[in-house]
Amino acid sequence: HWMWKFHVIHHSDENVDTTTALRHHPGESVFRAVFTLLAVLVVGAPMWMVMVYQSFSAFLSQFNHSNVRLPDWFNKTIGRLVITPDMHRVHHHAELPYTDANYGNIFPFWDYIFGTYSRLDREKIEYGLDVFDKDHDSIGDLLGLPFDGLRYRQDK
């Protein structure tokens, strides 16, 4: 999928933390802005509502990419309302089917509704991409990925 080639930079990070929330290809940022603008125009949302949503989304993106361990009781309680770091970590696992799970950015109910919710113990999660060649992880190579295609490891 052509959009994945832009998003792969975000998933190639092997040390998921709050900086991962900011690790995106500039092209992906442009696509997000265009799709957001189109959605706002179609729905007719007032600007204050867009700003509240964007602020909440940015805050939760930092939160759900953070490398913190929440107490189990708190994680389960708040995890009914918003995506927690433990939920989102599964999505950053290096291998399928985990990368195809827990897509939510704000609310977990979308993953429950669409059957994409997955649980995995934190200790079993390997970050990065199983098909990504680490020899090509310079900024120039990463920015060129959407145009060159993925550079797959020889052993996969």
N, CA, C and O atoms as a GROMACS GRO file, in nm:
protein
  624
    1HIS      N    1   0.084  -0.117   0.000
    1HIS     CA    2   0.000   0.000   0.000
    1HIS      C    3   0.088   0.124   0.000
    1HIS      O    4   0.182   0.132   0.079
    2TRP      N    5   0.061   0.219  -0.086
    2TRP     CA    6   0.149   0.335  -0.104
    2TRP      C    7   0.156   0.423   0.021
    2TRP      O    8   0.260   0.484   0.046
    3MET      N    9   0.048   0.431   0.099
    3MET     CA   10   0.052   0.515   0.219
    3MET      C   11   0.142   0.452   0.327
    3MET      O   12   0.203   0.524   0.406
    4TRP      N   13   0.148   0.319   0.329
    4TRP     CA   14   0.234   0.250   0.426
    4TRP      C   15   0.380   0.288   0.403
    4TRP      O   16   0.458   0.297   0.498
    5LYS      N   17   0.418   0.309   0.276
    5LYS     CA   18   0.557   0.346   0.246
    5LYS      C   19   0.596   0.478   0.311
    5LYS      O   20   0.713   0.500   0.341
    6PHE      N   21   0.500   0.565   0.332
    6PHE     CA   22   0.527   0.689   0.404
    6PHE      C   23   0.529   0.665   0.555
    6PHE      O   24   0.611   0.722   0.627
    7HIS      N   25   0.439   0.580   0.603
    7HIS     CA   26   0.424   0.556   0.747
    7HIS      C   27   0.532   0.465   0.803
    7HIS      O   28   0.551   0.459   0.925
    8VAL      N   29   0.603   0.393   0.717
    8VAL     CA   30   0.704   0.296   0.762
    8VAL      C   31   0.814   0.362   0.846
    8VAL      O   32   0.873   0.296   0.932
    9ILE      N   33   0.841   0.489   0.823
    9ILE     CA   34   0.942   0.560   0.904
    9ILE      C   35   0.902   0.557   1.051
    9ILE      O   36   0.986   0.536   1.139
   10HIS      N   37   0.775   0.578   1.077
   10HIS     CA   38   0.724   0.577   1.215
   10HIS      C   39   0.744   0.439   1.279
   10HIS      O   40   0.780   0.431   1.397
   11HIS      N   41   0.721   0.333   1.204
   11HIS     CA   42   0.731   0.197   1.258
   11HIS      C   43   0.872   0.140   1.257
   11HIS      O   44   0.896   0.036   1.319
   12SER      N   45   0.964   0.204   1.190
   12SER     CA   46   1.101   0.151   1.187
   12SER      C   47   1.178   0.183   1.315
   12SER      O   48   1.288   0.133   1.334
   13ASP      N   49   1.121   0.265   1.400
   13ASP     CA   50   1.186   0.301   1.527
   13ASP      C   51   1.192   0.179   1.619
   13ASP      O   52   1.090   0.118   1.650
   14GLU      N   53   1.312   0.145   1.664
   14GLU     CA   54   1.329   0.028   1.752
   14GLU      C   55   1.330   0.066   1.899
   14GLU      O   56   1.345  -0.021   1.985
   15ASN      N   57   1.315   0.193   1.929
   15ASN     CA   58   1.309   0.242   2.067
   15ASN      C   59   1.186   0.331   2.081
   15ASN      O   60   1.197   0.454   2.082
   16VAL      N   61   1.070   0.269   2.092
   16VAL     CA   62   0.945   0.344   2.095
   16VAL      C   63   0.935   0.423   2.225
   16VAL      O   64   0.940   0.368   2.336
   17ASP      N   65   0.919   0.554   2.208
   17ASP     CA   66   0.899   0.646   2.319
   17ASP      C   67   0.830   0.771   2.264
   17ASP      O   68   0.784   0.769   2.150
   18THR      N   69   0.824   0.877   2.341
   18THR     CA   70   0.750   0.995   2.294
   18THR      C   71   0.806   1.053   2.165
   18THR      O   72   0.732   1.117   2.089
   19THR      N   73   0.934   1.034   2.138
   19THR     CA   74   0.989   1.085   2.011
   19THR      C   75   0.931   1.011   1.891
   19THR      O   76   0.926   1.067   1.782
   20THR      N   77   0.889   0.888   1.911
   20THR     CA   78   0.828   0.810   1.802
   20THR      C   79   0.701   0.877   1.752
   20THR      O   80   0.668   0.869   1.634
   21ALA      N   81   0.629   0.943   1.842
   21ALA     CA   82   0.506   1.012   1.804
   21ALA      C   83   0.533   1.123   1.704
   21ALA      O   84   0.443   1.165   1.631
   22LEU      N   85   0.656   1.172   1.699
   22LEU     CA   86   0.693   1.280   1.609
   22LEU      C   87   0.768   1.232   1.486
   22LEU      O   88   0.801   1.312   1.398
   23ARG      N   89   0.794   1.105   1.477
   23ARG     CA   90   0.876   1.046   1.371
   23ARG      C   91   0.787   1.009   1.252
   23ARG      O   92   0.734   0.898   1.245
   24HIS      N   93   0.772   1.103   1.161
   24HIS     CA   94   0.687   1.082   1.043
   24HIS      C   95   0.754   1.141   0.920
   24HIS      O   96   0.831   1.237   0.930
   25HIS      N   97   0.724   1.084   0.807
   25HIS     CA   98   0.770   1.139   0.680
   25HIS      C   99   0.694   1.270   0.654
   25HIS      O  100   0.574   1.276   0.682
   26PRO      N  101   0.760   1.372   0.601
   26PRO     CA  102   0.689   1.498   0.572
   26PRO      C  103   0.569   1.477   0.479
   26PRO      O  104   0.468   1.546   0.491
   27GLY      N  105   0.582   1.381   0.387
   27GLY     CA  106   0.469   1.352   0.298
   27GLY      C  107   0.348   1.302   0.373
   27GLY      O  108   0.234   1.335   0.338
   28GLU      N  109   0.371   1.222   0.476
   28GLU     CA  110   0.259   1.173   0.558
   28GLU      C  111   0.191   1.290   0.629
   28GLU      O  112   0.069   1.292   0.642
   29SER      N  113   0.270   1.385   0.676
   29SER     CA  114   0.213   1.502   0.742
   29SER      C  115   0.126   1.583   0.646
   29SER      O  116   0.021   1.634   0.686
   30VAL      N  117   0.168   1.594   0.522
   30VAL     CA  118   0.089   1.664   0.422
   30VAL      C  119  -0.042   1.591   0.397
   30VAL      O  120  -0.148   1.653   0.394
   31PHE      N  121  -0.036   1.457   0.380
   31PHE     CA  122  -0.158   1.379   0.360
   31PHE      C  123  -0.254   1.395   0.477
   31PHE      O  124  -0.374   1.414   0.456
   32ARG      N  125  -0.202   1.388   0.598
   32ARG     CA  126  -0.288   1.404   0.716
   32ARG      C  127  -0.356   1.541   0.717
   32ARG      O  128  -0.475   1.552   0.746
   33ALA      N  129  -0.280   1.644   0.686
   33ALA     CA  130  -0.336   1.780   0.686
   33ALA      C  131  -0.446   1.794   0.580
   33ALA      O  132  -0.550   1.853   0.606
   34VAL      N  133  -0.422   1.739   0.461
   34VAL     CA  134  -0.520   1.748   0.353
   34VAL      C  135  -0.647   1.670   0.390
   34VAL      O  136  -0.757   1.722   0.373
   35PHE      N  137  -0.632   1.547   0.440
   35PHE     CA  138  -0.749   1.468   0.478
   35PHE      C  139  -0.825   1.532   0.594
   35PHE      O  140  -0.948   1.528   0.597
   36THR      N  141  -0.754   1.590   0.688
   36THR     CA  142  -0.819   1.658   0.800
   36THR      C  143  -0.897   1.778   0.749
   36THR      O  144  -1.012   1.800   0.789
   37LEU      N  145  -0.836   1.856   0.662
   37LEU     CA  146  -0.903   1.973   0.606
   37LEU      C  147  -1.029   1.932   0.529
   37LEU      O  148  -1.134   1.995   0.543
   38LEU      N  149  -1.018   1.828   0.448
   38LEU     CA  150  -1.135   1.780   0.374
   38LEU      C  151  -1.246   1.735   0.468
   38LEU      O  152  -1.363   1.766   0.446
   39ALA      N  153  -1.210   1.663   0.573
   39ALA     CA  154  -1.310   1.617   0.670
   39ALA      C  155  -1.377   1.736   0.739
   39ALA      O  156  -1.499   1.736   0.758
   40VAL      N  157  -1.299   1.836   0.774
   40VAL     CA  158  -1.355   1.956   0.839
   40VAL      C  159  -1.451   2.027   0.744
   40VAL      O  160  -1.558   2.071   0.786
   41LEU      N  161  -1.413   2.038   0.618
   41LEU     CA  162  -1.499   2.105   0.520
   41LEU      C  163  -1.628   2.027   0.496
   41LEU      O  164  -1.735   2.087   0.485
   42VAL      N  165  -1.618   1.895   0.487
   42VAL     CA  166  -1.736   1.812   0.462
   42VAL      C  167  -1.832   1.815   0.582
   42VAL      O  168  -1.952   1.830   0.565
   43VAL      N  169  -1.776   1.802   0.702
   43VAL     CA  170  -1.858   1.798   0.823
   43VAL      C  171  -1.901   1.938   0.865
   43VAL      O  172  -2.008   1.956   0.924
   44GLY      N  173  -1.820   2.036   0.834
   44GLY     CA  174  -1.851   2.172   0.874
   44GLY      C  175  -1.822   2.200   1.020
   44GLY      O  176  -1.889   2.282   1.082
   45ALA      N  177  -1.723   2.133   1.074
   45ALA     CA  178  -1.688   2.151   1.215
   45ALA      C  179  -1.633   2.291   1.239
   45ALA      O  180  -1.555   2.342   1.158
   46PRO      N  181  -1.672   2.353   1.350
   46PRO     CA  182  -1.616   2.484   1.381
   46PRO      C  183  -1.468   2.474   1.416
   46PRO      O  184  -1.422   2.370   1.464
   47MET      N  185  -1.395   2.580   1.392
   47MET     CA  186  -1.250   2.578   1.412
   47MET      C  187  -1.212   2.546   1.556
   47MET      O  188  -1.112   2.477   1.578
   48TRP      N  189  -1.288   2.593   1.654
   48TRP     CA  190  -1.254   2.564   1.793
   48TRP      C  191  -1.259   2.414   1.820
   48TRP      O  192  -1.178   2.362   1.897
   49MET      N  193  -1.354   2.345   1.757
   49MET     CA  194  -1.366   2.200   1.776
   49MET      C  195  -1.248   2.127   1.713
   49MET      O  196  -1.196   2.030   1.769
   50VAL      N  197  -1.206   2.174   1.598
   50VAL     CA  198  -1.089   2.116   1.530
   50VAL      C  199  -0.965   2.134   1.617
   50VAL      O  200  -0.885   2.042   1.631
   51MET      N  201  -0.950   2.251   1.675
   51MET     CA  202  -0.834   2.279   1.761
   51MET      C  203  -0.836   2.192   1.887
   51MET      O  204  -0.732   2.143   1.929
   52VAL      N  205  -0.953   2.174   1.946
   52VAL     CA  206  -0.964   2.087   2.065
   52VAL      C  207  -0.927   1.944   2.027
   52VAL      O  208  -0.850   1.878   2.097
   53TYR      N  209  -0.982   1.896   1.915
   53TYR     CA  210  -0.951   1.760   1.871
   53TYR      C  211  -0.802   1.743   1.843
   53TYR      O  212  -0.741   1.647   1.890
   54GLN      N  213  -0.743   1.835   1.767
   54GLN     CA  214  -0.602   1.824   1.732
   54GLN      C  215  -0.513   1.828   1.856
   54GLN      O  216  -0.414   1.756   1.865
   55SER      N  217  -0.548   1.913   1.951
   55SER     CA  218  -0.470   1.922   2.075
   55SER      C  219  -0.480   1.793   2.156
   55SER      O  220  -0.380   1.742   2.206
   56PHE      N  221  -0.601   1.741   2.167
   56PHE     CA  222  -0.623   1.616   2.240
   56PHE      C  223  -0.550   1.501   2.171
   56PHE      O  224  -0.489   1.417   2.237
   57SER      N  225  -0.557   1.497   2.040
   57SER     CA  226  -0.489   1.393   1.962
   57SER      C  227  -0.338   1.401   1.981
   57SER      O  228  -0.272   1.298   1.998
   58ALA      N  229  -0.282   1.521   1.977
   58ALA     CA  230  -0.136   1.537   1.994
   58ALA      C  231  -0.093   1.495   2.134
   58ALA      O  232   0.009   1.428   2.150
   59PHE      N  233  -0.171   1.533   2.234
   59PHE     CA  234  -0.139   1.494   2.372
   59PHE      C  235  -0.144   1.342   2.387
   59PHE      O  236  -0.052   1.282   2.444
   60LEU      N  237  -0.250   1.280   2.336
   60LEU     CA  238  -0.263   1.134   2.351
   60LEU      C  239  -0.160   1.059   2.267
   60LEU      O  240  -0.119   0.949   2.305
   61SER      N  241  -0.118   1.116   2.156
   61SER     CA  242  -0.013   1.052   2.077
   61SER      C  243   0.117   1.046   2.156
   61SER      O  244   0.187   0.945   2.154
   62GLN      N  245   0.148   1.154   2.226
   62GLN     CA  246   0.266   1.154   2.313
   62GLN      C  247   0.248   1.052   2.426
   62GLN      O  248   0.341   0.978   2.460
   63PHE      N  249   0.130   1.049   2.484
   63PHE     CA  250   0.101   0.957   2.594
   63PHE      C  251   0.110   0.812   2.550
   63PHE      O  252   0.178   0.732   2.614
   64ASN      N  253   0.042   0.777   2.438
   64ASN     CA  254   0.039   0.635   2.402
   64ASN      C  255   0.168   0.585   2.337
   64ASN      O  256   0.183   0.465   2.317
   65HIS      N  257   0.260   0.675   2.305
   65HIS     CA  258   0.393   0.632   2.261
   65HIS      C  259   0.495   0.638   2.374
   65HIS      O  260   0.610   0.600   2.356
   66SER      N  261   0.454   0.686   2.490
   66SER     CA  262   0.548   0.701   2.601
   66SER      C  263   0.593   0.565   2.653
   66SER      O  264   0.520   0.466   2.644
   67ASN      N  265   0.711   0.564   2.706
   67ASN     CA  266   0.769   0.440   2.756
   67ASN      C  267   0.752   0.436   2.908
   67ASN      O  268   0.850   0.434   2.984
   68VAL      N  269   0.626   0.437   2.951
   68VAL     CA  270   0.595   0.432   3.094
   68VAL      C  271   0.517   0.305   3.125
   68VAL      O  272   0.444   0.253   3.041
   69ARG      N  273   0.535   0.258   3.244
   69ARG     CA  274   0.458   0.143   3.291
   69ARG      C  275   0.353   0.193   3.388
   69ARG      O  276   0.385   0.241   3.497
   70LEU      N  277   0.228   0.181   3.348
   70LEU     CA  278   0.118   0.223   3.433
   70LEU      C  279   0.079   0.109   3.527
   70LEU      O  280   0.092  -0.008   3.489
   71PRO      N  281   0.032   0.140   3.647
   71PRO     CA  282  -0.019   0.032   3.733
   71PRO      C  283  -0.133  -0.041   3.662
   71PRO      O  284  -0.214   0.022   3.594
   72ASP      N  285  -0.140  -0.172   3.676
   72ASP     CA  286  -0.240  -0.252   3.605
   72ASP      C  287  -0.382  -0.198   3.624
   72ASP      O  288  -0.457  -0.187   3.527
   73TRP      N  289  -0.418  -0.166   3.748
   73TRP     CA  290  -0.554  -0.119   3.773
   73TRP      C  291  -0.582   0.012   3.698
   73TRP      O  292  -0.692   0.031   3.645
   74PHE      N  293  -0.484   0.100   3.692
   74PHE     CA  294  -0.500   0.228   3.622
   74PHE      C  295  -0.504   0.206   3.471
   74PHE      O  296  -0.584   0.267   3.401
   75ASN      N  297  -0.417   0.119   3.421
   75ASN     CA  298  -0.412   0.087   3.279
   75ASN      C  299  -0.546   0.031   3.232
   75ASN      O  300  -0.597   0.070   3.127
   76LYS      N  301  -0.603  -0.061   3.309
   76LYS     CA  302  -0.732  -0.122   3.271
   76LYS      C  303  -0.845  -0.020   3.279
   76LYS      O  304  -0.934  -0.019   3.194
   77THR      N  305  -0.842   0.064   3.380
   77THR     CA  306  -0.948   0.164   3.397
   77THR      C  307  -0.945   0.269   3.287
   77THR      O  308  -1.045   0.291   3.220
   78ILE      N  309  -0.831   0.332   3.269
   78ILE     CA  310  -0.821   0.438   3.169
   78ILE      C  311  -0.826   0.380   3.027
   78ILE      O  312  -0.867   0.448   2.933
   79GLY      N  313  -0.784   0.253   3.014
   79GLY     CA  314  -0.785   0.188   2.884
   79GLY      C  315  -0.924   0.164   2.828
   79GLY      O  316  -0.938   0.129   2.710
   80ARG      N  317  -1.025   0.180   2.909
   80ARG     CA  318  -1.163   0.172   2.858
   80ARG      C  319  -1.203   0.300   2.788
   80ARG      O  320  -1.297   0.302   2.708
   81LEU      N  321  -1.131   0.407   2.820
   81LEU     CA  322  -1.166   0.539   2.766
   81LEU      C  323  -1.072   0.587   2.657
   81LEU      O  324  -1.116   0.642   2.555
   82VAL      N  325  -0.943   0.567   2.676
   82VAL     CA  326  -0.843   0.615   2.579
   82VAL      C  327  -0.737   0.507   2.556
   82VAL      O  328  -0.722   0.414   2.636
   83ILE      N  329  -0.665   0.521   2.446
   83ILE     CA  330  -0.556   0.429   2.414
   83ILE      C  331  -0.443   0.451   2.514
   83ILE      O  332  -0.401   0.564   2.538
   84THR      N  333  -0.395   0.342   2.573
   84THR     CA  334  -0.285   0.350   2.668
   84THR      C  335  -0.155   0.307   2.600
   84THR      O  336  -0.158   0.247   2.492
   85PRO      N  337  -0.042   0.337   2.662
   85PRO     CA  338   0.085   0.292   2.605
   85PRO      C  339   0.091   0.140   2.584
   85PRO      O  340   0.142   0.094   2.482
   86ASP      N  341   0.040   0.062   2.680
   86ASP     CA  342   0.042  -0.083   2.664
   86ASP      C  343  -0.039  -0.129   2.544
   86ASP      O  344   0.000  -0.224   2.475
   87MET      N  345  -0.151  -0.064   2.518
   87MET     CA  346  -0.233  -0.099   2.401
   87MET      C  347  -0.158  -0.066   2.272
   87MET      O  348  -0.151  -0.149   2.181
   88HIS      N  349  -0.104   0.053   2.265
   88HIS     CA  350  -0.043   0.098   2.140
   88HIS      C  351   0.090   0.030   2.111
   88HIS      O  352   0.129   0.016   1.995
   89ARG      N  353   0.161  -0.013   2.215
   89ARG     CA  354   0.289  -0.083   2.194
   89ARG      C  355   0.271  -0.206   2.104
   89ARG      O  356   0.358  -0.235   2.021
   90VAL      N  357   0.161  -0.275   2.120
   90VAL     CA  358   0.135  -0.395   2.040
   90VAL      C  359   0.138  -0.359   1.892
   90VAL      O  360   0.193  -0.434   1.811
   91HIS      N  361   0.081  -0.246   1.856
   91HIS     CA  362   0.078  -0.200   1.717
   91HIS      C  363   0.219  -0.175   1.662
   91HIS      O  364   0.240  -0.179   1.540
   92HIS      N  365   0.315  -0.150   1.749
   92HIS     CA  366   0.453  -0.125   1.707
   92HIS      C  367   0.540  -0.250   1.710
   92HIS      O  368   0.662  -0.241   1.693
   93HIS      N  369   0.480  -0.368   1.732
   93HIS     CA  370   0.556  -0.493   1.728
   93HIS      C  371   0.615  -0.509   1.588
   93HIS      O  372   0.556  -0.465   1.490
   94ALA      N  373   0.730  -0.571   1.580
   94ALA     CA  374   0.803  -0.583   1.453
   94ALA      C  375   0.736  -0.678   1.354
   94ALA      O  376   0.765  -0.672   1.234
   95GLU      N  377   0.647  -0.764   1.400
   95GLU     CA  378   0.594  -0.867   1.312
   95GLU      C  379   0.442  -0.863   1.302
   95GLU      O  380   0.372  -0.819   1.393
   96LEU      N  381   0.394  -0.911   1.187
   96LEU     CA  382   0.251  -0.936   1.171
   96LEU      C  383   0.213  -1.053   1.261
   96LEU      O  384   0.300  -1.138   1.285
   97PRO      N  385   0.096  -1.064   1.310
   97PRO     CA  386  -0.022  -0.981   1.285
   97PRO      C  387  -0.033  -0.860   1.376
   97PRO      O  388  -0.130  -0.785   1.369
   98TYR      N  389   0.066  -0.839   1.462
   98TYR     CA  390   0.054  -0.734   1.562
   98TYR      C  391   0.054  -0.593   1.504
   98TYR      O  392  -0.016  -0.505   1.556
   99THR      N  393   0.129  -0.569   1.398
   99THR     CA  394   0.127  -0.435   1.338
   99THR      C  395  -0.009  -0.404   1.277
   99THR      O  396  -0.042  -0.288   1.255
  100ASP      N  397  -0.087  -0.507   1.250
  100ASP     CA  398  -0.222  -0.489   1.197
  100ASP      C  399  -0.326  -0.492   1.309
  100ASP      O  400  -0.438  -0.538   1.288
  101ALA      N  401  -0.289  -0.445   1.426
  101ALA     CA  402  -0.379  -0.443   1.541
  101ALA      C  403  -0.366  -0.310   1.615
  101ALA      O  404  -0.268  -0.237   1.597
  102ASN      N  405  -0.464  -0.281   1.696
  102ASN     CA  406  -0.462  -0.164   1.785
  102ASN      C  407  -0.427  -0.036   1.710
  102ASN      O  408  -0.331   0.034   1.743
  103TYR      N  409  -0.506  -0.006   1.609
  103TYR     CA  410  -0.484   0.112   1.525
  103TYR      C  411  -0.521   0.243   1.594
  103TYR      O  412  -0.473   0.349   1.554
  104GLY      N  413  -0.604   0.236   1.695
  104GLY     CA  414  -0.658   0.356   1.758
  104GLY      C  415  -0.552   0.454   1.804
  104GLY      O  416  -0.443   0.416   1.846
  105ASN      N  417  -0.587   0.582   1.795
  105ASN     CA  418  -0.499   0.689   1.842
  105ASN      C  419  -0.557   0.754   1.968
  105ASN      O  420  -0.483   0.800   2.055
  106ILE      N  421  -0.689   0.758   1.976
  106ILE     CA  422  -0.755   0.821   2.090
  106ILE      C  423  -0.843   0.722   2.164
  106ILE      O  424  -0.823   0.695   2.282
  107PHE      N  425  -0.941   0.668   2.093
  107PHE     CA  426  -1.042   0.583   2.158
  107PHE      C  427  -1.024   0.435   2.122
  107PHE      O  428  -1.011   0.402   2.004
  108PRO      N  429  -1.023   0.346   2.221
  108PRO     CA  430  -1.003   0.204   2.194
  108PRO      C  431  -1.125   0.134   2.135
  108PRO      O  432  -1.112   0.025   2.079
  109PHE      N  433  -1.243   0.194   2.147
  109PHE     CA  434  -1.363   0.123   2.103
  109PHE      C  435  -1.362   0.092   1.953
  109PHE      O  436  -1.427  -0.003   1.910
  110TRP      N  437  -1.288   0.170   1.873
  110TRP     CA  438  -1.281   0.141   1.730
  110TRP      C  439  -1.216   0.005   1.705
  110TRP      O  440  -1.263  -0.072   1.620
  111ASP      N  441  -1.112  -0.026   1.779
  111ASP     CA  442  -1.046  -0.156   1.762
  111ASP      C  443  -1.136  -0.270   1.810
  111ASP      O  444  -1.133  -0.378   1.752
  112TYR      N  445  -1.215  -0.246   1.912
  112TYR     CA  446  -1.310  -0.349   1.958
  112TYR      C  447  -1.418  -0.371   1.852
  112TYR      O  448  -1.452  -0.485   1.822
  113ILE      N  449  -1.472  -0.263   1.798
  113ILE     CA  450  -1.578  -0.272   1.698
  113ILE      C  451  -1.530  -0.344   1.572
  113ILE      O  452  -1.601  -0.430   1.519
  114PHE      N  453  -1.411  -0.310   1.523
  114PHE     CA  454  -1.362  -0.366   1.397
  114PHE      C  455  -1.278  -0.492   1.414
  114PHE      O  456  -1.222  -0.543   1.317
  115GLY      N  457  -1.269  -0.542   1.537
  115GLY     CA  458  -1.198  -0.668   1.561
  115GLY      C  459  -1.048  -0.659   1.544
  115GLY      O  460  -0.983  -0.759   1.513
  116THR      N  461  -0.991  -0.541   1.563
  116THR     CA  462  -0.847  -0.525   1.546
  116THR      C  463  -0.774  -0.511   1.680
  116THR      O  464  -0.654  -0.483   1.683
  117TYR      N  465  -0.846  -0.530   1.790
  117TYR     CA  466  -0.781  -0.523   1.921
  117TYR      C  467  -0.699  -0.649   1.945
  117TYR      O  468  -0.744  -0.760   1.917
  118SER      N  469  -0.578  -0.630   1.998
  118SER     CA  470  -0.492  -0.743   2.033
  118SER      C  471  -0.417  -0.709   2.162
  118SER      O  472  -0.381  -0.594   2.186
  119ARG      N  473  -0.395  -0.810   2.242
  119ARG     CA  474  -0.322  -0.791   2.368
  119ARG      C  475  -0.196  -0.876   2.363
  119ARG      O  476  -0.197  -0.988   2.312
  120LEU      N  477  -0.087  -0.820   2.416
  120LEU     CA  478   0.040  -0.891   2.420
  120LEU      C  479   0.119  -0.837   2.539
  120LEU      O  480   0.123  -0.716   2.561
  121ASP      N  481   0.181  -0.927   2.614
  121ASP     CA  482   0.263  -0.883   2.727
  121ASP      C  483   0.375  -0.793   2.679
  121ASP      O  484   0.438  -0.819   2.576
  122ARG      N  485   0.400  -0.688   2.752
  122ARG     CA  486   0.502  -0.589   2.719
  122ARG      C  487   0.638  -0.653   2.692
  122ARG      O  488   0.710  -0.611   2.601
  123GLU      N  489   0.674  -0.754   2.770
  123GLU     CA  490   0.805  -0.819   2.758
  123GLU      C  491   0.821  -0.896   2.627
  123GLU      O  492   0.934  -0.927   2.588
  124LYS      N  493   0.712  -0.927   2.559
  124LYS     CA  494   0.718  -1.005   2.435
  124LYS      C  495   0.722  -0.918   2.310
  124LYS      O  496   0.730  -0.970   2.198
  125ILE      N  497   0.718  -0.788   2.327
  125ILE     CA  498   0.712  -0.698   2.212
  125ILE      C  499   0.852  -0.665   2.161
  125ILE      O  500   0.939  -0.622   2.238
  126GLU      N  501   0.872  -0.684   2.032
  126GLU     CA  502   0.995  -0.645   1.964
  126GLU      C  503   0.959  -0.529   1.872
  126GLU      O  504   0.869  -0.542   1.788
  127TYR      N  505   1.029  -0.418   1.886
  127TYR     CA  506   0.998  -0.300   1.806
  127TYR      C  507   1.076  -0.300   1.675
  127TYR      O  508   1.174  -0.372   1.659
  128GLY      N  509   1.028  -0.218   1.583
  128GLY     CA  510   1.092  -0.206   1.452
  128GLY      C  511   1.009  -0.279   1.348
  128GLY      O  512   0.889  -0.301   1.367
  129LEU      N  513   1.073  -0.318   1.239
  129LEU     CA  514   1.006  -0.391   1.132
  129LEU      C  515   1.090  -0.512   1.097
  129LEU      O  516   1.211  -0.502   1.077
  130ASP      N  517   1.025  -0.627   1.088
  130ASP     CA  518   1.100  -0.750   1.059
  130ASP      C  519   1.153  -0.755   0.916
  130ASP      O  520   1.240  -0.836   0.886
  131VAL      N  521   1.103  -0.669   0.829
  131VAL     CA  522   1.148  -0.669   0.689
  131VAL      C  523   1.236  -0.548   0.656
  131VAL      O  524   1.275  -0.530   0.540
  132PHE      N  525   1.266  -0.467   0.755
  132PHE     CA  526   1.340  -0.344   0.729
  132PHE      C  527   1.489  -0.368   0.743
  132PHE      O  528   1.536  -0.422   0.843
  133ASP      N  529   1.565  -0.326   0.643
  133ASP     CA  530   1.710  -0.339   0.643
  133ASP      C  531   1.771  -0.222   0.718
  133ASP      O  532   1.766  -0.108   0.672
  134LYS      N  533   1.828  -0.250   0.834
  134LYS     CA  534   1.884  -0.144   0.920
  134LYS      C  535   2.005  -0.074   0.858
  134LYS      O  536   2.044   0.033   0.904
  135ASP      N  537   2.064  -0.133   0.754
  135ASP     CA  538   2.176  -0.068   0.687
  135ASP      C  539   2.132   0.055   0.609
  135ASP      O  540   2.215   0.134   0.563
  136HIS      N  541   2.001   0.072   0.594
  136HIS     CA  542   1.947   0.184   0.518
  136HIS      C  543   1.859   0.272   0.606
  136HIS      O  544   1.749   0.310   0.566
  137ASP      N  545   1.907   0.304   0.726
  137ASP     CA  546   1.824   0.383   0.817
  137ASP      C  547   1.874   0.526   0.835
  137ASP      O  548   1.842   0.591   0.935
  138SER      N  549   1.953   0.575   0.740
  138SER     CA  550   1.993   0.716   0.746
  138SER      C  551   1.871   0.802   0.711
  138SER      O  552   1.773   0.752   0.655
  139ILE      N  553   1.877   0.928   0.745
  139ILE     CA  554   1.763   1.015   0.717
  139ILE      C  555   1.733   1.023   0.568
  139ILE      O  556   1.617   1.028   0.528
  140GLY      N  557   1.836   1.025   0.486
  140GLY     CA  558   1.815   1.028   0.341
  140GLY      C  559   1.746   0.903   0.290
  140GLY      O  560   1.654   0.911   0.209
  141ASP      N  561   1.791   0.787   0.339
  141ASP     CA  562   1.727   0.661   0.299
  141ASP      C  563   1.582   0.656   0.346
  141ASP      O  564   1.494   0.613   0.271
  142LEU      N  565   1.558   0.699   0.470
  142LEU     CA  566   1.422   0.695   0.523
  142LEU      C  567   1.329   0.788   0.445
  142LEU      O  568   1.216   0.752   0.415
  143LEU      N  569   1.377   0.907   0.412
  143LEU     CA  570   1.294   1.000   0.335
  143LEU      C  571   1.269   0.950   0.193
  143LEU      O  572   1.169   0.985   0.131
  144GLY      N  573   1.360   0.868   0.140
  144GLY     CA  574   1.343   0.813   0.006
  144GLY      C  575   1.259   0.687  -0.001
  144GLY      O  576   1.220   0.646  -0.110
  145LEU      N  577   1.228   0.626   0.113
  145LEU     CA  578   1.153   0.500   0.114
  145LEU      C  579   1.023   0.502   0.034
  145LEU      O  580   0.998   0.408  -0.041
  146PRO      N  581   0.941   0.605   0.046
  146PRO     CA  582   0.815   0.602  -0.029
  146PRO      C  583   0.835   0.598  -0.180
  146PRO      O  584   0.746   0.558  -0.254
  147PHE      N  585   0.951   0.640  -0.224
  147PHE     CA  586   0.977   0.649  -0.367
  147PHE      C  587   1.061   0.532  -0.418
  147PHE      O  588   1.057   0.500  -0.537
  148ASP      N  589   1.136   0.467  -0.329
  148ASP     CA  590   1.221   0.354  -0.367
  148ASP      C  591   1.161   0.220  -0.331
  148ASP      O  592   1.204   0.117  -0.383
  149GLY      N  593   1.063   0.218  -0.245
  149GLY     CA  594   1.009   0.093  -0.195
  149GLY      C  595   1.086   0.048  -0.073
  149GLY      O  596   1.192   0.102  -0.041
  150LEU      N  597   1.033  -0.051  -0.006
  150LEU     CA  598   1.101  -0.105   0.113
  150LEU      C  599   1.225  -0.181   0.073
  150LEU      O  600   1.228  -0.249  -0.030
  151ARG      N  601   1.326  -0.168   0.154
  151ARG     CA  602   1.449  -0.246   0.134
  151ARG      C  603   1.440  -0.366   0.227
  151ARG      O  604   1.461  -0.353   0.348
  152TYR      N  605   1.411  -0.480   0.171
  152TYR     CA  606   1.388  -0.599   0.253
  152TYR      C  607   1.519  -0.668   0.288
  152TYR      O  608   1.615  -0.668   0.211
  153ARG      N  609   1.519  -0.727   0.405
  153ARG     CA  610   1.634  -0.807   0.448
  153ARG      C  611   1.647  -0.929   0.358
  153ARG      O  612   1.547  -0.982   0.308
  154GLN      N  613   1.768  -0.971   0.339
  154GLN     CA  614   1.793  -1.087   0.254
  154GLN      C  615   1.747  -1.217   0.319
  154GLN      O  616   1.713  -1.313   0.249
  155ASP      N  617   1.744  -1.221   0.453
  155ASP     CA  618   1.710  -1.346   0.521
  155ASP      C  619   1.562  -1.366   0.544
  155ASP      O  620   1.523  -1.464   0.606
  156LYS      N  621   1.478  -1.277   0.498
  156LYS     CA  622   1.333  -1.291   0.519
  156LYS      C  623   1.265  -1.335   0.392
  156LYS      O  624   1.144  -1.351   0.390
   0.00000   0.00000   0.00000
